[in-house]
Amino acid sequence: MRHRTKTHLLTQEQIDNLLYRVEIGRLGTYSQDSYPYVLPMHFVHFDNKIYMHGLPKGKKIDNIKFNSNVCFEIDEMLSLLYKGVEDPCDVNTEFNSIILRGSASLVSNLNEKYRALSKIVEKFTPHLKDKELPEKMVKGTAVIKIDILDYVGRYYK
């Protein structure tokens, strides 16, 4: 199994495509109580950064302020590989995944917030991409940016 994690690496093109295509990633943060905290988040990837949005208060915001080191994971399960398998322990999964590490921060620059939120609208509700984002909503929305330190993409088929 360990060997496969080194030989089944996605190409940069496959990684870029997966980051564009997948809609939900999992943000892992550090809590002050020493427990990890992981939650699903909608995201966009551009300029070699991950952007997410949400409420300006809550555990994820507190955790990022406490420790900006984060992990972010996305994946897609393509199928279960069980055809012709007689032993349940031999069933496998066809998948693609990316695990990245980085530093998270809250975006305070209004132009960067508009750009990130516009990219989020374009990805998730493209039919609304030409609508004006209300300034009050932009100011009241937390935008989280992950500056990517490193990442690895893996697959299994």
Sequence and secondary structure as in RCSB ss.txt:
>XXXX:A:sequence
MRHRTKTHLLTQEQIDNLLYRVEIGRLGTYSQDSYPYVLPMHFVHFDNKIYMHGLPKGKKIDNIKFNSNVCFEID
EMLSLLYKGVEDPCDVNTEFNSIILRGSASLVSNLNEKYRALSKIVEKFTPHLKDKELPEKMVKGTAVIKIDILD
YVGRYYK
>XXXX:A:secstr
 HHHHHH B  HHHHHHHHHH  EEEEEEE TTS EEEEEEE EEETTEEEEEE SSSHHHHHHHH  EEEEEEE
EEEEEE TT  SGGG EEEEEEEEEEEEEEE   HHHHHHHHHHHHHHH GGGTTS   HHHHHHSEEEEEEEEE
EEEEEE 
